[in-house]
């Protein structure tokens, strides 16, 4: 079972402010910018992210039904700041992966304990 949404609400108030400062420079975090599908507003949130050949994988610790996931899928992409650089991502897709393919050992341990098996994969936009 993913992390309860009550935790997400608490994170928005407190933890996300701190995470926005460090996320773009850490190996397993990043800042994802997406456009609201109804409001048209731009939102930036810290996310768990893992780079793979040609793209990125986001661990959906709150499940696939969150607004940011719906917004990225609806828009067909997003922007990501990760490890000090900004990239454009396209072709987002939900992936069910109970084996946690490509995740570092410690990350697999944590994601297994909290029941995360859903991911959002997206490809790098080629110039």
C-alpha positions as CSV (number, residue, x, y, z in Angstrom):
1,X,0.0,0.0,0.0
2,X,1.5,3.4,-1.0
3,X,2.0,6.1,1.6
4,X,-1.4,7.5,2.8
5,X,-2.5,10.9,1.3
6,X,-2.6,12.4,4.9
7,X,1.2,12.1,4.8
8,X,1.2,13.8,1.4
9,X,-0.8,16.8,2.8
10,X,1.7,17.1,5.7
11,X,4.6,17.0,3.3
12,X,3.1,19.8,1.2
13,X,3.0,22.0,4.2
14,X,6.4,21.3,5.8
15,X,8.8,18.8,4.2
16,X,8.4,19.9,0.5
17,X,9.8,23.4,1.3
18,X,13.0,21.9,2.4
19,X,13.1,19.3,-0.3
20,X,12.7,21.9,-3.0
21,X,16.1,23.3,-2.0
22,X,18.0,20.0,-2.1
23,X,16.1,17.8,-4.5
24,X,17.6,19.1,-7.7
25,X,21.1,18.1,-6.5
26,X,20.6,14.6,-5.0
27,X,20.9,11.3,-6.8
28,X,17.4,10.0,-6.0
29,X,15.3,13.2,-5.9
30,X,14.4,15.9,-8.4
31,X,12.1,18.8,-9.0
32,X,9.3,18.0,-11.5
33,X,7.4,20.9,-13.2
34,X,4.0,20.1,-14.7
35,X,1.0,22.0,-16.0
36,X,-2.4,21.6,-14.3
37,X,-4.8,20.0,-16.7
38,X,-7.8,22.2,-15.5
39,X,-6.1,25.3,-14.1
40,X,-3.3,25.6,-16.7
41,X,-1.1,26.7,-13.8
42,X,2.5,25.5,-13.5
43,X,3.4,23.4,-10.5
44,X,6.8,22.3,-9.2
45,X,7.1,19.4,-6.8
46,X,9.9,17.2,-5.3
47,X,9.8,13.6,-6.6
48,X,11.7,10.3,-6.2
49,X,13.4,9.8,-9.6
50,X,15.8,7.3,-11.1
51,X,17.7,7.8,-14.4
52,X,17.7,5.0,-17.0
53,X,19.0,4.7,-20.6
54,X,17.0,7.4,-22.5
55,X,14.7,8.5,-19.7
56,X,13.6,8.6,-16.1
57,X,11.5,6.5,-13.7
58,X,9.5,8.1,-10.9
59,X,8.5,6.0,-7.9
60,X,4.8,6.7,-7.2
61,X,5.0,6.6,-3.4
62,X,1.4,8.0,-3.2
63,X,0.1,5.8,-6.0
64,X,-0.8,6.6,-9.7
65,X,-4.0,8.6,-8.8
66,X,-2.2,11.8,-7.7
67,X,-2.9,15.1,-9.5
68,X,0.7,15.5,-10.7
69,X,0.7,12.0,-12.3
70,X,-2.6,12.8,-14.1
71,X,-1.3,16.2,-15.2
72,X,1.9,14.7,-16.7
73,X,0.0,12.0,-18.5
74,X,-2.6,14.5,-19.8
75,X,0.1,16.9,-21.0
76,X,2.2,14.2,-22.5
77,X,5.3,15.3,-20.7
78,X,7.0,17.5,-18.1
79,X,10.2,19.2,-17.1
80,X,12.7,17.8,-14.5
81,X,15.6,19.3,-12.6
82,X,17.8,16.5,-11.5
83,X,21.5,16.5,-10.5
84,X,21.8,20.2,-11.4
85,X,20.5,20.0,-14.9
86,X,17.0,20.5,-16.5
87,X,15.6,18.1,-19.0
88,X,12.3,17.9,-20.9
89,X,10.5,14.5,-20.7
90,X,7.9,13.1,-23.1
91,X,5.9,9.9,-23.6
92,X,5.0,9.4,-19.9
93,X,3.5,6.0,-19.1
94,X,2.4,4.1,-16.0
95,X,4.4,1.0,-15.3
96,X,3.5,-1.8,-12.8
97,X,6.8,-3.3,-11.7
98,X,6.7,-5.5,-8.6
99,X,10.4,-6.4,-9.1
100,X,11.4,-2.8,-8.9
101,X,13.7,-3.1,-11.9
102,X,16.7,-1.0,-11.9
103,X,16.3,0.4,-8.4
104,X,19.3,0.5,-6.1
105,X,19.3,-2.1,-3.3
106,X,18.4,0.3,-0.5
107,X,15.7,1.9,-2.6
108,X,14.2,-1.5,-3.4
109,X,14.2,-2.2,0.4
110,X,12.3,1.0,1.2
111,X,9.9,0.8,-1.7
112,X,9.1,-2.9,-0.9
113,X,8.4,-2.0,2.8
114,X,5.9,0.7,1.8
115,X,4.3,-1.4,-1.0
116,X,5.3,0.7,-4.0
117,X,5.0,-1.2,-7.3
118,X,3.8,1.6,-9.6
119,X,6.1,3.9,-11.5
120,X,5.8,6.6,-14.1
121,X,8.4,6.3,-16.9
122,X,9.2,9.1,-19.3
123,X,11.6,9.5,-22.2
124,X,14.1,12.3,-22.7
125,X,13.0,14.7,-25.4
126,X,15.6,14.5,-28.2
127,X,16.6,17.8,-29.7
